[in-house]
Amino acid sequence: GKSSVTRELEHHLIKNTTDNVGIIALEEDWRRTIDGILSIEANARLYVDEERDKFSKEELDKMFDILYDGANKNRVWVHSHFGTNDIDDIFTKLRFMIIGCDCKWVVIDHLHMLVSAVHDGDERRAIDSIMTRLRSLVEETGAGIILVSHLRRVDGNKGHENGVEVSLSHLRGSNSIGQLSDCVIALERNQQADDPDEARTTRLRVLKSRYTGDTGLACSLRYNNETVRLFELSEEETFDSTE
């Protein structure tokens, strides 16, 4: 559910703040990124041709204008990588987004695609270097970076696809991910659950919060297959689902 959560965050920042937003999505084409955020606005899977065809060109143009034109013109900047990635080029684009385009928030999806751009064969050392550079950029500019990270495989019969509880030690590759981040939020979901509601429910667990120090289960989000939206469950439903 990482992409669904980041899409909601991107849409929220565009619609509910005046901050400029940068997006570096390294596993998808920039058009898919734009369509993903438009889908949140439309409450429909616009990236599926059959769903997109249900909307007129005028309706699609209106939603595009809401997010990317008018008052929001020049507020959303998406990295167009053309399928090739070089770590120094990505950091140059990242700095340009923050300083040149005045992006107060940048979403990077994901860390381990940045690692693959380093090409030195040592994942831990590459992550340490990238996290240090990201931390330095945050300190220098004051921008907020939302960074997606994968998890390592856990020992035992129950893995993350079965909703196992996540800890900081599950962050893949290096302790620097948790150490240098201000806040770490884990997403937990039992994809293999027999109950369809449970299979569509993601628990958000705060593993670290430098600002308040509060940690633990925060809330639960349920995915609506029809609207492609996530909605928050009540506190009772959140904690009942963990029993």
C-alpha positions, 0 to 999 in steps of 0.5 A: 500500500505504499503507492496508495499512501504516497498518492494520498499524501501528494494529493493532500499537499496539493489540495490543502496547502500552498506549498510546492510539491516535488515527486521523484517516482523512479519505478514509473513513468511521469505520466503514470505519476500524474494519472495516479494523483488525478485518480485520487481527485476523480475517485476512479482508476484513471490509469485503467483505460476502461475506467478513463473512458467513462470520463469526458475530455472536459471532465478530465481537463477540469480535474487536471486544471484543479491540480496542475493549473490555475492557482496550482500552476507551477506548484507540482514538479515531477522528475522525468527520468526517461528510464535512466538514473544516475545518483548525482543527476537525481540529487541535482534534480532534487536540489533544483526542485527544492531551491529552484522550484521552491518545493517545500515537500518532495516525495521520493519513491523509493530509496532502494531505486536510489541505491541501485543508481550508485553501482558500487555493489555495497548496499549498506554503504550506498544507503549510508551515503544517500541518507547522509546526503538527504539529511544534509539537504533537509538541514540546509534547505528546511524542505520536507522529504517523504522517503519510501523504503522497502523492508527486509525479509523477516525470519519465521513463517510469517512475513510482511505480506501476512501483516507481521508487526514492523520494527525499525530493525526491519528497515532494509539495508542499513540502520542509518534509515532509522537513525537519520530520519525524523519520523518513521511510519510503517505500513502493515497489511495482511494481503493474504487474509481470508477476510476481504476487509482485513486484506484491504486494511493497512495499519500505520505504526509510528516507529520513531518520532523525533518531534514528539517521541510518541510511538506505536499504532496510530490508525488503520486505513482501508482501501476502497477498490471502486474509488481507489481511495483510503479512508481512516477507520475509527479508533475502535475498528483500528484496535479491534483489528489488532486483537 
